[in-house]
Amino acid sequence: MSAVLLVSVLRDPAAAPPLSSADWTRLFAAARAERLLGTLAHRLAGLPVPDRVAAILADARFDAATERRQALWEADRARVALAGLPDVRIVLLKGTAYVAAGLAAGTGRSIGDLDILVARDRLDDVEAALLVAGWEWVKPDPYDDIYYRRWMHELPPLIHRDRDRMIDVHHTILPLTARPSPDAAAMIRDAIVLEDGLFILSPEDRLCHAAAHMLADGGLEGGLRNLWDIHCLCAEASETQEDFYPRLFERAAGHGLTVAVWRALRLAHHLYGTPVRSQIGTDFRLRWSDRLFIARLMSRDGWGREGRWLLGQGFYIRSHLLRMPPMMLARHLWTKWRRGYRPLG
Amino acid sequence: MRHSLTLRVGPALFRIGSAWASPIAQLRRLYADYPQGPGEGAGAATATGAGRGAGTGTETWSGTGTGEGDIADFTVRLQPVKPWRRWLRPSIFIAGDHMLADAAPMALAHGLLAAEMGMNLQMALGWRRHLLLHAATVEKDGFAVILSGESGSGKSTLAALLGERGWRLMGDEFALLDLATGMLAPFPRLVSLKNQSVDAVRAVVGEDRLGPLMAATAKGDIRHLVPRPDAVRKMDTQAKPILLLFPHFGCNTCNATARPMDAAETFVRLTQASTNYVALGESGFRALTGLVASVPAAAIDYGSGEDGIAIVETLLREARQ
């Protein structure tokens, strides 16, 4: 599996074994499929590589710079659109937050949609202001729309009519139907203001969100990238903040995310060598179940294909069980089935 | 994947994998004179460390390949739409580094076309080292003429015919404009001929250099033409653009005409004809404005291949004066 190669080069590019042409090709296919090529390109910057490799890496860094610029521009457009609501804190999430704050996790990162977090009781105002500023609904199906508004942690996605870019407006970080219910109000209260008046989450909440996003929501798609975020966030925060880990565990407990955060740290430590130290003697040895997560994370082959079909299906089912109770899931799947939706096989 | 090869066309190196043998066998045959490698695994001899210093590896190339390892810029996969569709009513999904989630599945009989579309898709969405224009390019005496137009405008046919009449075919799909020098790099992949143009070109080149007939594709009946050996041999030789033409085939009754095009219209048309103009940002803007400011442009209408060739020859003569 070429994911193993990708992880080892990301972890320590200078120590990577000599790569053949075929290795490089497989590495690039896996990195592109995992949306980690820009990150890889920055990790390899300055190291001696063959000319053809250098050209591919330079292109990847160029594209990452473009995505960074576009992400910051979208954040700025949202800031302007919501300027009429001065008492609403606009908290940037994920990739946009990392590049806006100049964090290591943002270096070379691919960034798709703009994700923001706002207080739930101000959602209507935020949505109205965005609609006035040119964002439009993209989910035409009334069932989907109601489903989002009643059960999800975000508004139905909106796309800007001129720039064709999507914004996800969150009011918390996990679906309301999921078992943990993180304290979104505390996250917004403790957020850190940036120069332009936008906010980012505190270091501990950033990690809680990244772990929840990766392990308590979804089927681990793009997991290696999400885990790389977690690695960078931990490494950077623990370097400047000696008590980062104790504070992180305290915060995670408050959000009901101890299990997800702990697992995220074990996986990141095992795969990327994240420096996890804790004064409270936390055990970072892998559990049996971690092996399943690692097998799933490492399923990308040298052609960029996802292998281990059965394991992927298992995680797909898990993602739905995490998201909602069984009876509700049955009703939801029945409704979607009648409307012609079929899961991808 | 079960069947694969690596293949270089101009500056771009592709690794193409397929669940079926036939598309790869057809590529091998039609691209026989191009630098080729074995694809997956076998013969990968270049040993270069990420952190241990670069080295030049041994070659595993046939054809005219020289000096480079077979590190692919892009991977293309021809894979079954569903696992069982490898055998049962085989159906190809075009995948790879860059792909379209809603791409229509294709019949195995159109496998060669699927591979070509896969390679084009990688270039269109992923190439950053040149400004890409959806255009054919032909060269004479070091001067290149760009023929830009949508599918069905006749640019491929006209370029193919010029390629048999003393011009060098640099490419029928993408013109590659160097971002720094403004020179054009060749991308002489197989020429895709559709419907009536198949017969028009076969009448000139004969059967030997034509690929299999793929009937009733989404774009009609298609056959591929292998460019002349000199076009393949000189696929690393750049040329200076001297003329920009927007051909339109189909004016049966009138005489061939040329309408000069001003810089503003040319610029807007070319931004629409480029697949990576937006992605390249400022450098793409500079390259395109540089081209439009230095090269005259015209829209041409013609009703026969001969008329088309004649008008291009005439306009080239004028441009060189």
Interface residues (C-beta under 8 A of the other chain):
Chain A: V9 P13 A14 A15 A16 P17 P18 L19 S20 S21 A22 D23 W24 T25 F28 A29 R32 A33 L44 L47 P48 V49 P50 D51 R52 V53 A55 I56 D59 F62 D63 T66 G302 W303 G304 R305 G345
Chain B: M1 T6 L13 R15 G17 E40 G41 A44 A45 T46 A47 T48 G49 A50 G51 R52 G53 A54 G55 T56 G57 E68 G69 D70 I71 A72 D73 T75 R77 Q79 K82 A95 G96 D97 H98 G126 R128 R129 A279 G281
